[in-house]
Every structure is written in C-alpha cells, then in structure tokens.
Amino acid sequence: MKLRIEDVIIRKVITIDSEASSQDATNKMKQYSTSCLVVLSENRIDGILTTRDLITRVVARGLEPGKVRVTDIATRPVIMMRPETPLEEAIKIMLQRKIKKIPLISGDKDNARLYGLLSLTDIIEYHSEIFSTLWEQLIMTVPAAGIEGVFTIA
C-alpha cells in the first residue's frame, strides 16, 4: 500500500489575510509557534509566507514591518496538491522545486478549500517513527549465539 499525503500530515494550518502587515504575520507566527503561514485572499490560497521570507524581504532590507503587506512578500506561485496524492510524488516535487511546504486542497477547482499543509518536517517525523519502531523490533528479537531460535530481551 502506497502512503498518501493525508497519512502523514497534521491538518492544523495557520492562515493570514494577504492584506495583513508583515508585523501581523510575525505576531501570528509567534502566537502559534509556527514558521509558515498560508496566505489567503478572498478565502483562496494566494501564497505562502515563511520566517525566511520575513527575514530576507523585510528585516534584511531595513523595511518597517508594520508598513509591508503580506501580499508584497509572500512566495508565489503556490504548488498545491490533494490529500490523496501519493507521498512519494509529493516528495519528488518538493526536492525538484526545493520547497519545504505544500498546501493541500480538497473540493473541486472552483470550490477548493484548504485541507492541510504538508511539510518536510511531517515527512521526517513520520518516517523517524517508522524507523524507531523497526529498530525496536530488531533489537527486541535477536539471534542468540549458541542458542537455536530467537529470544526476546527484556
């Protein structure tokens, strides 16, 4: 069975209106302990804003955060996927395009809704849990030298 994106994501997504200020975005990121906001314009996905965007496009340029709108610094175009997309396909696209997050949409093209957000962190955490479980199984069942069969270490 192939893993799908929806098998590994956390559905909680923090959004911000495209007309909000970059100061508002910074405050929201701090409030929700996140490094990424999905930018919405009239309830449609309009971009992605990360802490890196804020640093390189506002702070590094010496701009005043309260005067810079999110719409002016958000990353576009946004690559979006559906939750049922195979995870392997999403990983390939993330690596090819050098992106760390992909918004997920549900519904038809004209009525698409934000479903969730896939991040490289989600993928790594999911796979580390699998490796941890496999490792536990491996060390819990090892062949004993000189003893036929397998025993379990307590």
Z-matrix of the N, CA and C atoms (Angstrom, degrees):
N
C 1 1.452
C 2 1.528 1 109.19
N 3 1.307 2 116.37 1 127.34
C 4 1.453 3 120.58 2 178.86
C 5 1.520 4 109.87 3 -81.12
N 6 1.327 5 114.76 4 139.80
C 7 1.459 6 119.55 5 175.41
C 8 1.519 7 109.63 6 -72.25
N 9 1.315 8 114.69 7 144.01
C 10 1.458 9 120.45 8 175.24
C 11 1.524 10 107.83 9 -110.84
N 12 1.307 11 116.31 10 161.45
C 13 1.457 12 120.86 11 -179.86
C 14 1.522 13 110.77 12 -53.52
N 15 1.331 14 117.42 13 -44.22
C 16 1.461 15 120.71 14 -175.83
C 17 1.526 16 113.09 15 -63.39
N 18 1.333 17 117.62 16 -14.73
C 19 1.461 18 121.12 17 178.88
C 20 1.527 19 112.46 18 -75.63
N 21 1.327 20 117.54 19 -18.94
C 22 1.468 21 119.69 20 -173.32
C 23 1.528 22 115.30 21 -120.98
N 24 1.316 23 117.70 22 -7.54
C 25 1.470 24 118.65 23 -174.14
C 26 1.519 25 112.79 24 -88.23
N 27 1.312 26 112.62 25 161.18
C 28 1.457 27 121.05 26 167.19
C 29 1.520 28 104.59 27 -105.17
N 30 1.314 29 117.17 28 130.21
C 31 1.470 30 119.76 29 -171.62
C 32 1.515 31 114.68 30 -79.37
N 33 1.313 32 118.54 31 -13.47
C 34 1.463 33 119.43 32 -178.04
C 35 1.534 34 109.51 33 -70.29
N 36 1.321 35 115.19 34 117.39
C 37 1.457 36 121.29 35 -179.59
C 38 1.519 37 108.00 36 -123.92
N 39 1.314 38 116.01 37 133.20
C 40 1.461 39 120.59 38 177.95
C 41 1.530 40 107.48 39 -98.18
N 42 1.324 41 115.51 40 130.29
C 43 1.465 42 120.95 41 -177.44
C 44 1.524 43 110.28 42 -118.52
N 45 1.325 44 113.95 43 164.64
C 46 1.461 45 120.63 44 175.30
C 47 1.523 46 108.10 45 -146.49
N 48 1.311 47 115.86 46 147.24
C 49 1.457 48 121.16 47 178.13
C 50 1.525 49 109.66 48 -72.37
N 51 1.313 50 116.33 49 142.59
C 52 1.464 51 121.43 50 -177.18
C 53 1.527 52 113.10 51 -62.20
N 54 1.319 53 117.60 52 -24.09
C 55 1.464 54 120.74 53 -178.97
C 56 1.532 55 113.51 54 -88.46
N 57 1.323 56 117.62 55 -3.60
C 58 1.471 57 120.85 56 178.17
C 59 1.530 58 109.19 57 -67.14
N 60 1.319 59 115.90 58 160.64
C 61 1.467 60 120.08 59 178.34
C 62 1.526 61 110.16 60 -83.73
N 63 1.318 62 115.26 61 160.85
C 64 1.464 63 118.83 62 177.22
C 65 1.528 64 110.27 63 -66.25
N 66 1.326 65 117.57 64 -25.59
C 67 1.469 66 120.59 65 174.53
C 68 1.530 67 109.68 66 -65.86
N 69 1.334 68 116.76 67 -42.95
C 70 1.470 69 120.68 68 176.12
C 71 1.532 70 110.31 69 -59.66
N 72 1.321 71 115.95 70 -40.92
C 73 1.469 72 120.55 71 179.87
C 74 1.526 73 110.64 72 -63.97
N 75 1.315 74 116.50 73 -43.82
C 76 1.467 75 120.92 74 178.38
C 77 1.521 76 110.46 75 -60.61
N 78 1.318 77 116.40 76 -45.09
C 79 1.470 78 120.64 77 179.29
C 80 1.528 79 111.21 78 -61.76
N 81 1.321 80 116.23 79 -40.88
C 82 1.465 81 120.36 80 -179.14
C 83 1.531 82 110.72 81 -67.39
N 84 1.328 83 116.28 82 -41.23
C 85 1.468 84 119.81 83 177.47
C 86 1.527 85 110.51 84 -60.71
N 87 1.316 86 115.45 85 -42.23
C 88 1.471 87 119.81 86 179.09
C 89 1.530 88 110.13 87 -65.61
N 90 1.326 89 116.73 88 -46.15
C 91 1.467 90 121.86 89 -178.47
C 92 1.526 91 111.95 90 -57.75
N 93 1.331 92 116.76 91 -41.35
C 94 1.465 93 121.13 92 -175.71
C 95 1.533 94 113.37 93 -100.98
N 96 1.320 95 117.07 94 6.45
C 97 1.475 96 122.03 95 -179.54
C 98 1.528 97 111.45 96 49.28
N 99 1.314 98 114.98 97 53.65
C 100 1.463 99 120.31 98 179.79
C 101 1.523 100 109.66 99 -129.84
N 102 1.304 101 116.15 100 158.63
C 103 1.461 102 120.73 101 178.94
C 104 1.526 103 111.62 102 -111.19
N 105 1.330 104 116.06 103 8.88
C 106 1.459 105 119.89 104 -175.78
C 107 1.523 106 110.98 105 -149.52
N 108 1.315 107 115.38 106 135.81
C 109 1.463 108 121.91 107 174.34
C 110 1.527 109 108.18 108 -123.95
N 111 1.317 110 116.36 109 140.63
C 112 1.463 111 120.17 110 172.35
C 113 1.524 112 106.18 111 -89.15
N 114 1.320 113 115.68 112 126.36
C 115 1.461 114 122.10 113 -176.73
C 116 1.527 115 109.21 114 -89.23
N 117 1.339 116 114.95 115 128.26
C 118 1.462 117 120.94 116 179.76
C 119 1.522 118 110.54 117 -115.15
N 120 1.320 119 115.37 118 141.82
C 121 1.452 120 122.11 119 172.54
C 122 1.522 121 105.96 120 -130.74
N 123 1.319 122 116.45 121 117.10
C 124 1.462 123 121.99 122 -176.34
C 125 1.531 124 110.71 123 52.26
N 126 1.327 125 115.83 124 44.89
C 127 1.469 126 124.96 125 178.53
C 128 1.528 127 114.55 126 63.45
N 129 1.312 128 117.24 127 18.37
C 130 1.468 129 121.59 128 175.35
C 131 1.525 130 108.28 129 -115.40
N 132 1.323 131 116.59 130 145.68
C 133 1.462 132 120.57 131 179.65
C 134 1.521 133 108.85 132 -67.28
N 135 1.336 134 114.79 133 124.49
C 136 1.455 135 121.00 134 -174.56
C 137 1.530 136 112.55 135 -118.40
N 138 1.319 137 117.58 136 -12.91
C 139 1.458 138 120.17 137 -178.61
C 140 1.516 139 110.67 138 171.64
N 141 1.320 140 114.38 139 -179.44
C 142 1.460 141 122.04 140 174.51
C 143 1.518 142 106.48 141 -128.66
N 144 1.310 143 115.85 142 139.04
C 145 1.460 144 121.15 143 178.50
C 146 1.520 145 108.37 144 -124.03
N 147 1.328 146 115.83 145 125.45
C 148 1.460 147 121.21 146 -179.96
C 149 1.524 148 110.13 147 -118.18
N 150 1.311 149 115.27 148 167.89
C 151 1.469 150 119.22 149 176.64
C 152 1.527 151 109.50 150 -61.31
N 153 1.303 152 116.51 151 -34.70
C 154 1.472 153 119.91 152 178.09
C 155 1.531 154 110.45 153 -61.97
N 156 1.332 155 117.03 154 -41.37
C 157 1.471 156 120.49 155 176.71
C 158 1.524 157 110.54 156 -59.02
N 159 1.321 158 116.05 157 -44.91
C 160 1.468 159 120.41 158 -179.48
C 161 1.526 160 111.31 159 -62.78
N 162 1.317 161 116.37 160 -41.87
C 163 1.467 162 120.23 161 -178.67
C 164 1.523 163 111.14 162 -68.49
N 165 1.336 164 117.14 163 -48.30
C 166 1.467 165 119.99 164 -174.79
C 167 1.526 166 114.04 165 -78.74
N 168 1.330 167 117.20 166 -28.14
C 169 1.461 168 119.26 167 -174.03
C 170 1.523 169 114.26 168 -104.96
N 171 1.325 170 116.95 169 -9.51
C 172 1.466 171 119.81 170 178.73
C 173 1.527 172 109.92 171 -124.68
N 174 1.314 173 117.11 172 -64.80
C 175 1.466 174 121.75 173 -174.84
C 176 1.526 175 111.75 174 -61.72
N 177 1.329 176 117.76 175 -50.74
C 178 1.466 177 121.42 176 -176.96
C 179 1.525 178 112.56 177 -63.29
N 180 1.302 179 117.12 178 -24.14
C 181 1.471 180 121.31 179 179.14
C 182 1.524 181 112.49 180 -92.96
N 183 1.318 182 116.04 181 -0.44
C 184 1.460 183 120.30 182 178.82
C 185 1.518 184 113.89 183 69.61
N 186 1.325 185 117.22 184 25.42
C 187 1.462 186 120.89 185 -179.74
C 188 1.518 187 110.74 186 -83.15
N 189 1.305 188 115.80 187 157.94
C 190 1.462 189 121.33 188 179.52
C 191 1.534 190 108.91 189 -86.88
N 192 1.340 191 117.66 190 114.40
C 193 1.468 192 121.57 191 -174.99
C 194 1.527 193 114.83 192 -54.48
N 195 1.312 194 117.52 193 -32.63
C 196 1.455 195 120.19 194 -179.16
C 197 1.519 196 113.42 195 -71.05
N 198 1.343 197 116.82 196 -15.72
C 199 1.465 198 120.67 197 -177.20
C 200 1.530 199 114.02 198 -106.16
N 201 1.313 200 116.57 199 -6.90
C 202 1.467 201 120.28 200 -178.86
C 203 1.526 202 108.97 201 -99.24
N 204 1.328 203 116.14 202 122.20
C 205 1.470 204 120.19 203 -179.01
C 206 1.526 205 110.87 204 -81.15
N 207 1.301 206 115.45 205 148.26
C 208 1.462 207 122.11 206 178.50
C 209 1.524 208 110.37 207 -56.87
N 210 1.318 209 117.73 208 -41.19
C 211 1.467 210 121.46 209 -178.71
C 212 1.525 211 112.45 210 -58.09
N 213 1.339 212 117.00 211 -27.47
C 214 1.462 213 121.11 212 -178.02
C 215 1.528 214 113.67 213 -81.96
N 216 1.321 215 117.52 214 -14.25
C 217 1.468 216 119.56 215 -176.16
C 218 1.528 217 114.10 216 -124.84
N 219 1.326 218 117.64 217 -5.92
C 220 1.469 219 120.95 218 -178.55
C 221 1.527 220 110.46 219 -66.99
N 222 1.310 221 115.57 220 150.39
C 223 1.462 222 121.61 221 178.00
C 224 1.522 223 109.57 222 -81.60
N 225 1.337 224 115.13 223 131.52
C 226 1.456 225 123.70 224 178.11
C 227 1.517 226 108.53 225 -142.74
N 228 1.297 227 120.47 226 159.82
C 229 1.459 228 126.62 227 -8.51
C 230 1.527 229 110.03 228 -71.63
N 231 1.301 230 115.18 229 162.15
C 232 1.459 231 121.36 230 -179.02
C 233 1.524 232 109.14 231 -99.12
N 234 1.317 233 114.93 232 125.62
C 235 1.463 234 119.88 233 173.32
C 236 1.516 235 106.13 234 -84.58
N 237 1.326 236 116.67 235 124.71
C 238 1.462 237 121.69 236 -179.51
C 239 1.520 238 109.27 237 -121.06
N 240 1.313 239 115.05 238 153.59
C 241 1.461 240 120.65 239 178.64
C 242 1.517 241 109.37 240 -138.22
N 243 1.302 242 114.10 241 171.57
C 244 1.462 243 120.88 242 176.10
C 245 1.524 244 109.01 243 -100.19
N 246 1.335 245 117.11 244 150.20
C 247 1.467 246 121.04 245 -177.37
C 248 1.525 247 114.15 246 -58.71
N 249 1.328 248 116.74 247 -28.15
C 250 1.466 249 119.73 248 -177.36
C 251 1.533 250 113.21 249 -83.89
N 252 1.324 251 117.37 250 -0.09
C 253 1.462 252 121.73 251 177.63
C 254 1.528 253 109.77 252 -62.24
N 255 1.337 254 117.80 253 137.56
C 256 1.467 255 119.19 254 176.60
C 257 1.535 256 110.74 255 -58.99
N 258 1.315 257 116.13 256 136.00
C 259 1.461 258 121.70 257 -178.23
C 260 1.525 259 111.17 258 -58.96
N 261 1.307 260 116.55 259 -38.28
C 262 1.467 261 121.19 260 179.96
C 263 1.533 262 111.02 261 -57.61
N 264 1.320 263 116.61 262 -40.92
C 265 1.470 264 121.41 263 178.66
C 266 1.526 265 110.57 264 -64.41
N 267 1.323 266 116.63 265 -42.76
C 268 1.464 267 121.04 266 179.24
C 269 1.525 268 110.94 267 -62.87
N 270 1.327 269 116.64 268 -43.17
C 271 1.469 270 120.59 269 -179.98
C 272 1.523 271 110.29 270 -61.90
N 273 1.326 272 117.68 271 -43.18
C 274 1.470 273 121.27 272 178.86
C 275 1.525 274 110.79 273 -58.83
N 276 1.317 275 116.29 274 -46.12
C 277 1.468 276 120.38 275 -179.43
C 278 1.524 277 110.60 276 -65.01
N 279 1.327 278 116.96 277 -42.16
C 280 1.465 279 120.18 278 179.28
C 281 1.527 280 110.78 279 -60.54
N 282 1.316 281 117.08 280 -42.00
C 283 1.463 282 120.69 281 179.91
C 284 1.525 283 111.42 282 -70.43
N 285 1.331 284 117.62 283 -43.17
C 286 1.465 285 121.43 284 179.97
C 287 1.524 286 111.59 285 -63.15
N 288 1.322 287 116.28 286 -43.57
C 289 1.467 288 121.23 287 -175.42
C 290 1.530 289 113.29 288 -90.96
N 291 1.351 290 115.80 289 -4.62
C 292 1.469 291 121.74 290 -179.37
C 293 1.531 292 111.39 291 57.36
N 294 1.340 293 115.24 292 48.35
C 295 1.459 294 120.35 293 177.15
C 296 1.525 295 109.47 294 -117.43
N 297 1.315 296 115.23 295 150.99
C 298 1.462 297 120.67 296 -175.83
C 299 1.517 298 113.35 297 -106.61
N 300 1.328 299 116.97 298 -12.85
C 301 1.460 300 120.20 299 -176.90
C 302 1.526 301 110.10 300 -142.24
N 303 1.339 302 114.97 301 143.38
C 304 1.465 303 120.80 302 177.38
C 305 1.523 304 108.56 303 -134.95
N 306 1.345 305 117.26 304 119.21
C 307 1.464 306 119.14 305 173.87
C 308 1.526 307 110.12 306 -67.97
N 309 1.304 308 115.08 307 144.86
C 310 1.459 309 121.48 308 179.13
C 311 1.515 310 108.93 309 -110.53
N 312 1.320 311 115.46 310 138.52
C 313 1.460 312 119.97 311 -179.24
C 314 1.521 313 110.08 312 -122.33
N 315 1.313 314 114.66 313 152.32
C 316 1.465 315 121.06 314 173.74
C 317 1.515 316 107.62 315 -128.71
N 318 1.314 317 116.09 316 163.37
C 319 1.461 318 119.96 317 -178.19
C 320 1.514 319 110.68 318 92.16
N 321 1.330 320 115.02 319 176.46
C 322 1.459 321 118.87 320 -179.12
C 323 1.523 322 110.69 321 -80.56
N 324 1.316 323 115.38 322 173.45
C 325 1.465 324 121.54 323 -174.28
C 326 1.530 325 112.64 324 -56.32
N 327 1.322 326 116.87 325 -42.29
C 328 1.462 327 120.58 326 -177.05
C 329 1.524 328 113.24 327 -80.26
N 330 1.323 329 116.54 328 -16.81
C 331 1.463 330 120.33 329 -177.10
C 332 1.534 331 110.55 330 -128.68
N 333 1.331 332 116.22 331 36.95
C 334 1.464 333 120.69 332 -177.47
C 335 1.526 334 110.28 333 -67.39
N 336 1.336 335 114.58 334 137.35
C 337 1.465 336 120.68 335 177.87
C 338 1.521 337 109.36 336 -122.44
N 339 1.315 338 115.38 337 148.73
C 340 1.458 339 121.01 338 177.06
C 341 1.520 340 108.71 339 -68.12
N 342 1.318 341 116.46 340 122.93
C 343 1.465 342 122.60 341 -176.43
C 344 1.531 343 111.43 342 -102.56
N 345 1.317 344 115.46 343 -38.03
C 346 1.459 345 119.82 344 -176.56
C 347 1.512 346 110.09 345 179.76
N 348 1.325 347 115.27 346 -168.48
C 349 1.459 348 121.04 347 -178.72
C 350 1.520 349 107.97 348 -142.16
N 351 1.312 350 116.34 349 126.33
C 352 1.459 351 121.26 350 175.80
C 353 1.516 352 107.99 351 -96.53
N 354 1.325 353 116.50 352 131.33
C 355 1.463 354 120.03 353 176.67
C 356 1.521 355 109.66 354 -127.13
N 357 1.315 356 115.64 355 157.58
C 358 1.460 357 119.57 356 175.27
C 359 1.521 358 110.16 357 -58.77
N 360 1.320 359 116.60 358 -34.20
C 361 1.465 360 120.69 359 177.95
C 362 1.523 361 110.55 360 -60.41
N 363 1.339 362 117.75 361 -43.42
C 364 1.472 363 121.09 362 177.31
C 365 1.529 364 110.53 363 -56.79
N 366 1.325 365 115.66 364 -45.09
C 367 1.463 366 120.90 365 -177.70
C 368 1.523 367 110.57 366 -64.86
N 369 1.326 368 116.45 367 -46.14
C 370 1.470 369 120.61 368 -179.65
C 371 1.521 370 110.66 369 -63.48
N 372 1.336 371 116.88 370 -45.22
C 373 1.466 372 119.79 371 -179.84
C 374 1.525 373 111.08 372 -62.69
N 375 1.312 374 117.29 373 -41.78
C 376 1.462 375 120.73 374 -179.97
C 377 1.528 376 110.08 375 -62.67
N 378 1.319 377 115.92 376 -48.34
C 379 1.461 378 119.29 377 -178.46
C 380 1.523 379 111.97 378 -69.05
N 381 1.324 380 118.51 379 -32.62
C 382 1.467 381 119.19 380 178.20
C 383 1.526 382 110.17 381 -66.85
N 384 1.334 383 117.55 382 -33.25
C 385 1.467 384 120.40 383 175.70
C 386 1.526 385 110.47 384 -64.80
N 387 1.329 386 116.57 385 -40.95
C 388 1.462 387 120.36 386 178.33
C 389 1.528 388 109.96 387 -63.41
N 390 1.347 389 116.58 388 -47.28
C 391 1.464 390 120.08 389 -179.70
C 392 1.520 391 111.28 390 -62.98
N 393 1.321 392 116.53 391 -38.47
C 394 1.463 393 120.45 392 178.35
C 395 1.527 394 110.60 393 -62.26
N 396 1.320 395 116.43 394 -44.81
C 397 1.468 396 120.95 395 178.83
C 398 1.528 397 110.66 396 -63.49
N 399 1.332 398 116.43 397 -44.01
C 400 1.463 399 119.86 398 178.51
C 401 1.526 400 110.94 399 -62.81
N 402 1.328 401 116.71 400 -41.41
C 403 1.460 402 121.17 401 179.37
C 404 1.523 403 110.48 402 -62.58
N 405 1.321 404 116.87 403 -44.89
C 406 1.465 405 120.53 404 178.07
C 407 1.523 406 110.49 405 -59.36
N 408 1.317 407 116.54 406 -43.16
C 409 1.463 408 120.42 407 179.47
C 410 1.525 409 110.25 408 -64.45
N 411 1.318 410 116.38 409 -38.50
C 412 1.454 411 120.99 410 -178.85
C 413 1.524 412 111.33 411 -66.22
N 414 1.343 413 117.79 412 -47.26
C 415 1.468 414 118.97 413 -176.78
C 416 1.519 415 112.50 414 -78.58
N 417 1.326 416 117.26 415 -20.58
C 418 1.460 417 119.71 416 178.78
C 419 1.527 418 111.40 417 -78.02
N 420 1.310 419 117.33 418 -20.79
C 421 1.461 420 120.96 419 -178.57
C 422 1.523 421 108.13 420 -129.68
N 423 1.332 422 116.15 421 95.05
C 424 1.462 423 120.47 422 -178.13
C 425 1.519 424 109.89 423 -124.99
N 426 1.338 425 117.34 424 147.13
C 427 1.457 426 119.09 425 176.41
C 428 1.530 427 109.86 426 -69.09
N 429 1.317 428 117.53 427 137.52
C 430 1.462 429 121.82 428 179.38
C 431 1.519 430 109.15 429 -95.73
N 432 1.317 431 116.15 430 134.50
C 433 1.465 432 121.25 431 179.62
C 434 1.522 433 109.83 432 -62.59
N 435 1.319 434 116.15 433 128.29
C 436 1.454 435 120.48 434 176.74
C 437 1.515 436 114.94 435 79.95
N 438 1.315 437 118.15 436 -4.63
C 439 1.462 438 121.25 437 -179.92
C 440 1.520 439 107.55 438 -119.06
N 441 1.312 440 115.13 439 128.90
C 442 1.455 441 118.10 440 178.86
C 443 1.522 442 110.13 441 -72.24
N 444 1.301 443 115.69 442 145.52
C 445 1.455 444 120.08 443 177.51
C 446 1.515 445 112.00 444 91.98
N 447 1.300 446 114.08 445 -157.26
C 448 1.456 447 121.78 446 -174.99
C 449 1.507 448 108.33 447 -133.30
N 450 1.331 449 116.56 448 146.25
C 451 1.456 450 119.07 449 174.62
C 452 1.517 451 109.29 450 -129.33
N 453 1.297 452 115.65 451 163.42
C 454 1.454 453 121.35 452 -178.82
C 455 1.516 454 109.73 453 -106.34
N 456 1.324 455 115.84 454 133.60
C 457 1.459 456 121.68 455 177.75
C 458 1.516 457 107.84 456 -87.02
N 459 1.310 458 116.80 457 130.59
C 460 1.465 459 120.55 458 -178.97
C 461 1.500 460 110.90 459 -85.60
